[in-house]
Amino acid sequence: MQVKFTRSKWGTILWGVASAVLGIFMFVNPGATAKGVTVLFGWVLTIAGVIALIGAFTHWSIILSTLDLYAGALSLLFGMLILAWPEFFVAFIFVMLGLYVIAAGFSTLAGSNALRILGVRGSGVGIVLSMLSVILGILVIMSPFAMANVAMSVGGIALIYTGLVHIAQGIKMPKQEG
C-alpha cells in the first residue's frame, strides 16, 4: 500500500506566512520570546503535573498510582517554579549550556594535546579551536541573557527563511484539480 502525502497550495503559503511572522517576532523581540517559551514550558509541566496527580488517584494499581503521584508532584512543582521565575530558568539553561561547552572544549583540548604529543600534523588547530570553545563557554556563562537573545534571533532568522521558502514553494505549486 502506497501512502501519498500532498500539501495544498494555500496551506503551504499560509504555513510560510505564519513561519515568517513568527520569525519576525522572534527576531524583533528575542528576550520576550525566550521568556514566552519558558513560560509556555512551565504551563505544560504544570498541567501535565495536575493530570498525573489526578491519574494517581484514579489508578487501581499501587505501582502506577505511586509513579503518577511522584511524577505529577515533581512536574507540578517544577512547572510552578518555572512560572514563578521564568528569567531565572532562561539564565539557568544558558549557564548549563555554557558549562557543557566548556567541558566539551577541555575534552577536545585533551584530545588535541594527545595528538600533538603523538606528532600528528595540524593538531595545533585543534588546540586553538578547543581554547576558543572554552572561551565561548565562559562568555555564555557570563552573559546568559545576551546568549538567549542571540539564540532567539538566529531562530527567528531561520523561521523567516523557512517561511519565505514555503511561500515560494506554494506560489510555484500547480493548482490541484478535483
C-alpha positions in Angstrom: 0.0 0.0 0.0 1.4 3.4 -1.0 0.6 6.4 1.1 0.9 9.7 -0.7 1.1 13.0 1.3 0.1 16.1 -0.6 0.0 19.7 0.5 -2.3 22.3 -0.8 -1.0 25.4 -2.4 -2.8 27.8 0.0 -1.9 25.6 3.0 1.8 25.8 2.1 1.6 29.6 1.6 -0.2 30.1 4.9 2.3 27.9 6.7 5.1 30.0 5.2 3.4 33.3 6.2 2.9 32.0 9.7 6.5 30.9 10.0 7.8 34.2 8.6 5.6 36.2 11.0 6.7 34.1 14.0 10.3 34.5 12.8 10.0 38.3 12.6 8.5 38.4 16.1 11.4 36.2 17.4 14.0 38.4 15.7 12.5 41.7 16.8 11.7 40.6 20.4 14.2 37.8 21.3 14.1 38.4 25.1 10.3 38.3 25.2 10.4 35.2 23.0 12.8 33.4 25.3 10.7 34.3 28.3 7.5 33.3 26.5 8.8 29.9 25.5 10.0 29.3 29.1 6.6 30.3 30.5 4.8 28.0 27.9 7.1 25.2 29.0 6.2 26.0 32.7 2.5 25.8 31.9 2.9 22.5 30.0 4.7 21.0 33.0 2.1 22.4 35.5 -0.8 21.0 33.5 1.0 17.6 33.0 1.6 17.5 36.7 -2.0 18.1 37.6 -3.1 15.5 35.1 -0.6 13.0 36.5 -1.8 13.7 40.1 -5.4 13.2 39.1 -4.3 9.9 37.4 -2.5 8.9 40.6 -5.8 8.9 42.5 -7.8 7.1 39.8 -5.5 4.1 39.0 -6.3 0.8 40.6 -2.6 -0.3 40.5 -0.5 0.6 43.5 2.7 0.9 41.4 1.2 3.0 38.7 -0.5 5.4 41.1 2.7 5.8 43.1 4.6 6.6 39.9 2.0 9.1 38.8 2.0 10.6 42.3 5.7 11.2 42.3 6.0 12.2 38.6 2.9 14.5 39.0 4.2 16.2 42.1 7.6 16.8 40.6 6.2 18.0 37.3 3.8 20.3 39.1 6.5 21.7 41.4 9.0 22.3 38.6 6.3 23.9 36.4 5.2 26.2 39.1 8.9 27.2 39.8 9.3 28.0 36.1 6.2 30.1 36.1 7.3 31.9 39.2 10.8 32.7 37.9 11.0 32.4 34.1 14.0 34.7 33.8 16.0 32.5 36.2 15.3 29.4 34.1 16.2 31.2 30.9 19.6 32.1 32.5 19.9 28.6 34.1 19.5 26.9 30.7 22.2 29.0 29.1 24.6 28.7 32.1 24.2 24.9 31.8 24.9 25.2 28.0 28.0 27.3 28.8 29.2 24.6 31.3 28.7 22.0 28.6 30.6 24.0 26.0 33.5 24.5 28.5 33.6 20.8 29.3 33.5 19.9 25.6 36.3 22.4 25.0 38.5 20.9 27.7 37.8 17.4 26.4 38.7 18.4 22.8 41.8 20.2 24.2 42.9 16.9 25.9 42.4 15.0 22.7 44.2 17.6 20.6 47.1 17.8 23.1 47.4 14.0 22.9 47.6 14.3 19.1 50.2 16.9 19.4 52.3 14.7 21.7 52.0 11.9 19.1 53.3 14.3 16.5 50.2 14.5 14.3 50.4 17.4 11.9 47.6 20.0 12.3 46.9 19.3 15.9 47.6 22.9 16.8 44.4 23.9 15.0 42.5 21.6 17.3 44.2 23.2 20.3 43.3 26.7 19.2 39.7 25.7 18.4 39.4 24.0 21.8 40.6 27.1 23.6 38.1 29.2 21.6 35.4 26.7 22.7 36.3 27.2 26.4 36.3 31.0 25.9 32.9 30.8 24.2 31.6 28.7 27.1 32.8 31.3 29.6 31.2 34.1 27.6 27.9 32.2 27.6 28.1 31.8 31.4 29.0 35.4 31.9 26.0 36.7 29.8 23.3 34.1 29.6 20.6 36.6 28.7 22.6 38.0 25.8 23.2 34.5 24.5 19.5 33.8 24.9 18.8 36.8 22.7 21.3 35.7 20.1 19.7 32.2 20.1 16.2 33.6 19.6 17.4 36.0 16.9 19.1 33.2 15.0 15.9 31.1 15.4 13.9 34.0 14.1 16.1 34.3 11.1 15.8 30.6 10.4 12.0 30.8 10.7 11.8 33.8 8.3 13.9 31.9 5.8 11.8 28.8 6.2 8.6 30.8 5.8 9.9 32.5 2.6 10.9 29.1 1.2 7.4 27.8 1.9 5.8 30.8 0.4 7.9 30.4 -2.8 7.1 26.7 -2.9 3.4 27.4 -2.5 3.4 30.0 -5.3 5.2 27.6 -7.7 2.8 24.7 -6.9 0.4 23.8 -9.6 -3.3 24.2 -8.8 -4.9 20.9 -7.6 -7.8 19.7 -9.5 -10.6 17.6 -8.3 
